[in-house]
Amino acid sequence: MKICSMILLVFFVCAPALTAEEPADERYSRSVVGLEVTYQMWDEDRPWAKTTPQTRSGSAVLLEGSYLLTDAQMVDHATLIQLATFGRSRQVEPEIVAIDTEVNLALLRVNDPGALEGLEPIGLAAATPTSGTVLMARWRGQQLEMAASRITRFEVRRGWGGGVEHTFLFMRTDMAGGGWGEPVFESGALVGLTVSQSEMLSRAVPVEILRRFIAKATANGPYTGFPALGVMWQTNSDPAVSRFLGQEGEPRGILIRQVPWGTSACGVLKPRDILLELDGQTLDAEGFYLHPLFGRLRFGQHLAENYDLGDTVKVRVLRDHRELELDMTLRGYPSGLDLIPYHRQGQPAYVIAGGLVIRELDVPYLRTWGKDWDKNAPIGLLHYFSVFREGQTPSSRRKIIIMMVLPSPYNVGYQYSRDEVIDSINGQPVDSIADVVAAFKEPLDRFHLLELSPGSSRRQIVLDAQGFESATADILEEYGIPAALHLSDQPPVNGDGDCPGDY
């Protein structure tokens, strides 16, 4: 098979169409591999412990350089990753090169050349097809399972976690239970990688984003993620509002509502700006621009597909009845910049104080309410997620909650308190577990006073400071808990930028 190298990257090969003599399943069988992943999650209801180890199976695709491409969810919380090259019993553990939860992609590498014997890397397509039928492939029961999948649409959405928005390829497929890193092929080349599936509608990351991820993951130096605008905005659909803000004629552009701290727009855009153009791309009143391949898309794709962190783009806004052209330096928008993070690495930060189990609120905890957590979790917690998820500021990094109370004579009367948001402890605002620990060191007149947020079942909790330490020790022993405290495994994400008056 003739392979033509492109100048930019060794695995950006121009794969020719399959020959008539070689069926598709035979060709793809040499490029699709299975992954067997053992993983162990932290118990969100008992943050000092882990759950029972479990396994998940999925797919990966072999690229030049002994690289394997799969989705980030496949290797999330992995303790062991094994490569299953089908038809052979040898097990190999690939090395993780890069994981990006923002775009839900992971790149692995096999360092044992013998493990890839008989396999053949596949090239990336020049572009994602916009219509017609493509092929999804995976190994199951020692057989290559392939399914024709009909392209239905392209849509810009957020990824698995964080604020990066990019295009997803939606396909109607015959493959049941997909969405775990199945490669998508057309004419002997990779055009996408599945990251989720609902019933028979599969969602894949298209090759335009795959190519960018692979380039970043294999570049010299640490991995850098994708840029995002990061603003909260609304459609500019009300002519009265647009005229009030100084816009003549039909509404166009999007109305900026808030500019979260640390985002690309922080210090550049302001609330009540109308964003008219982004890097020369004219935005309509719903935030769409004209993509040269996919047609009308939301503007997030333009940044993800064409730019890196640190690049500068020009934006045109209508502000105070005048059009301005401004320079914006692009940043990422990792989940750690959210007030209520969608994704968290490592153990939950928590402290047990007088039997009160106190932790940071995040989506992994909200998911303990099941598949429909966004409907079934307590309304008070969902309120903070729905309204203030992106509302982090330098003085408010996280929401702190009393997750539950471990009953004891010391805290009698509060044993039914659960999922209450704490505003302050002993007069000190708290937005981290470290703040909670520090606040408990300064009682108020022999008492610890916890002020809870409006909407809680009670407004205050009062604990005896004199018996506090001994009660905590007794409760830990009674409940068999190994440690009263765990601080975050990672430092807070540094949110650069000055956004005065954005909230």
URKA-V825155 format. One record per residue. N is the residue number from 1. RES is the residue in one small letter. NEAR is the number of other ideal C-beta (glycine too) atoms within 12 Angstrom. Layout:
N/RES/NEAR
N/RES/NEAR
//
This chain:
1/m/21
2/k/12
3/i/19
4/c/15
5/s/15
6/m/19
7/i/9
8/l/15
9/l/24
10/v/21
11/f/35
12/f/30
13/v/30
14/c/22
15/a/34
16/p/19
17/a/18
18/l/22
19/t/15
20/a/8
21/e/9
22/e/17
23/p/15
24/a/30
25/d/21
26/e/18
27/r/31
28/y/40
29/s/31
30/r/27
31/s/43
32/v/45
33/v/48
34/g/41
35/l/43
36/e/31
37/v/36
38/t/23
39/y/25
40/q/20
41/m/29
42/w/29
43/d/23
44/e/31
45/d/24
46/r/27
47/p/39
48/w/27
49/a/21
50/k/21
51/t/18
52/t/11
53/p/15
54/q/18
55/t/20
56/r/30
57/s/28
58/g/44
59/s/42
60/a/49
61/v/49
62/l/39
63/l/43
64/e/29
65/g/24
66/s/31
67/y/39
68/l/50
69/l/55
70/t/50
71/d/44
72/a/39
73/q/33
74/m/45
75/v/40
76/d/34
77/h/30
78/a/31
79/t/20
80/l/22
81/i/37
82/q/30
83/l/40
84/a/32
85/t/33
86/f/28
87/g/17
88/r/19
89/s/12
90/r/18
91/q/20
92/v/31
93/e/25
94/p/36
95/e/22
96/i/29
97/v/30
98/a/31
99/i/33
100/d/42
101/t/38
102/e/43
103/v/52
104/n/41
105/l/49
106/a/43
107/l/39
108/l/41
109/r/32
110/v/33
111/n/19
112/d/17
113/p/13
114/g/15
115/a/27
116/l/29
117/e/17
118/g/17
119/l/33
120/e/27
121/p/34
122/i/44
123/g/39
124/l/42
125/a/33
126/a/23
127/a/26
128/t/37
129/p/30
130/t/23
131/s/17
132/g/17
133/t/23
134/v/43
135/l/41
136/m/46
137/a/44
138/r/45
139/w/34
140/r/24
141/g/11
142/q/15
143/q/15
144/l/31
145/e/27
146/m/31
147/a/32
148/a/23
149/s/36
150/r/24
151/i/32
152/t/22
153/r/23
154/f/34
155/e/27
156/v/36
157/r/27
158/r/32
159/g/38
160/w/31
161/g/34
162/g/39
163/g/44
164/v/45
165/e/33
166/h/47
167/t/42
168/f/42
169/l/47
170/f/34
171/m/42
172/r/24
173/t/37
174/d/22
175/m/33
176/a/19
177/g/24
178/g/38
179/g/37
180/w/38
181/g/47
182/e/49
183/p/52
184/v/51
185/f/42
186/e/38
187/s/26
188/g/33
189/a/40
190/l/48
191/v/40
192/g/45
193/l/55
194/t/48
195/v/45
196/s/31
197/q/32
198/s/18
199/e/15
200/m/22
201/l/26
202/s/40
203/r/39
204/a/51
205/v/51
206/p/46
207/v/40
208/e/40
209/i/44
210/l/50
211/r/37
212/r/38
213/f/45
214/i/39
215/a/29
216/k/32
217/a/35
218/t/27
219/a/18
220/n/9
221/g/10
222/p/11
223/y/28
224/t/25
225/g/40
226/f/45
227/p/42
228/a/42
229/l/44
230/g/45
231/v/42
232/m/29
233/w/35
234/q/24
235/t/23
236/n/35
237/s/20
238/d/17
239/p/16
240/a/11
241/v/22
242/s/27
243/r/17
244/f/18
245/l/31
246/g/22
247/q/31
248/e/15
249/g/13
250/e/14
251/p/28
252/r/30
253/g/40
254/i/41
255/l/35
256/i/37
257/r/26
258/q/31
259/v/38
260/p/41
261/w/36
262/g/36
263/t/43
264/s/44
265/a/44
266/c/37
267/g/25
268/v/34
269/l/39
270/k/30
271/p/26
272/r/29
273/d/36
274/i/44
275/l/49
276/l/38
277/e/27
278/l/41
279/d/30
280/g/17
281/q/32
282/t/22
283/l/36
284/d/26
285/a/27
286/e/21
287/g/34
288/f/28
289/y/34
290/l/18
291/h/28
292/p/16
293/l/23
294/f/31
295/g/18
296/r/23
297/l/35
298/r/34
299/f/43
300/g/43
301/q/45
302/h/38
303/l/43
304/a/46
305/e/38
306/n/26
307/y/33
308/d/24
309/l/27
310/g/16
311/d/22
312/t/19
313/v/30
314/k/21
315/v/39
316/r/28
317/v/39
318/l/36
319/r/26
320/d/15
321/h/17
322/r/16
323/e/22
324/l/23
325/e/20
326/l/27
327/d/19
328/m/36
329/t/25
330/l/37
331/r/40
332/g/40
333/y/46
334/p/37
335/s/38
336/g/34
337/l/40
338/d/42
339/l/39
340/i/39
341/p/37
342/y/34
343/h/34
344/r/36
345/q/29
346/g/22
347/q/29
348/p/38
349/a/41
350/y/39
351/v/40
352/i/41
353/a/43
354/g/43
355/g/37
356/l/40
357/v/45
358/i/47
359/r/46
360/e/46
361/l/44
362/d/41
363/v/33
364/p/34
365/y/39
366/l/38
367/r/24
368/t/28
369/w/22
370/g/11
371/k/12
372/d/11
373/w/21
374/d/21
375/k/14
376/n/15
377/a/30
378/p/27
379/i/19
380/g/26
381/l/38
382/l/27
383/h/24
384/y/37
385/f/32
386/s/19
387/v/18
388/f/26
389/r/33
390/e/39
391/g/31
392/q/41
393/t/29
394/p/23
395/s/16
396/s/28
397/r/34
398/r/40
399/k/43
400/i/46
401/i/44
402/i/45
403/m/39
404/m/28
405/v/33
406/l/34
407/p/22
408/s/27
409/p/18
410/y/30
411/n/32
412/v/17
413/g/17
414/y/31
415/q/21
416/y/16
417/s/32
418/r/27
419/d/35
420/e/36
421/v/41
422/i/43
423/d/30
424/s/27
425/i/40
426/n/32
427/g/18
428/q/26
429/p/24
430/v/37
431/d/33
432/s/32
433/i/38
434/a/26
435/d/32
436/v/39
437/v/26
438/a/20
439/a/31
440/f/34
441/k/19
442/e/20
443/p/25
444/l/22
445/d/13
446/r/15
447/f/22
448/h/38
449/l/26
450/l/40
451/e/27
452/l/31
453/s/28
454/p/14
455/g/18
456/s/27
457/s/20
458/r/22
459/r/19
460/q/25
461/i/33
462/v/25
463/l/34
464/d/23
465/a/26
466/q/15
467/g/22
468/f/30
469/e/22
470/s/18
471/a/30
472/t/34
473/a/21
474/d/22
475/i/29
476/l/25
477/e/16
478/e/17
479/y/23
480/g/12
481/i/25
482/p/15
483/a/20
484/a/32
485/l/27
486/h/28
487/l/25
488/s/29
489/d/17
490/q/17
491/p/14
492/p/29
493/v/31
494/n/17
495/g/32
496/d/23
497/g/28
498/d/18
499/c/30
500/p/14
501/g/14
502/d/31
503/y/22
//
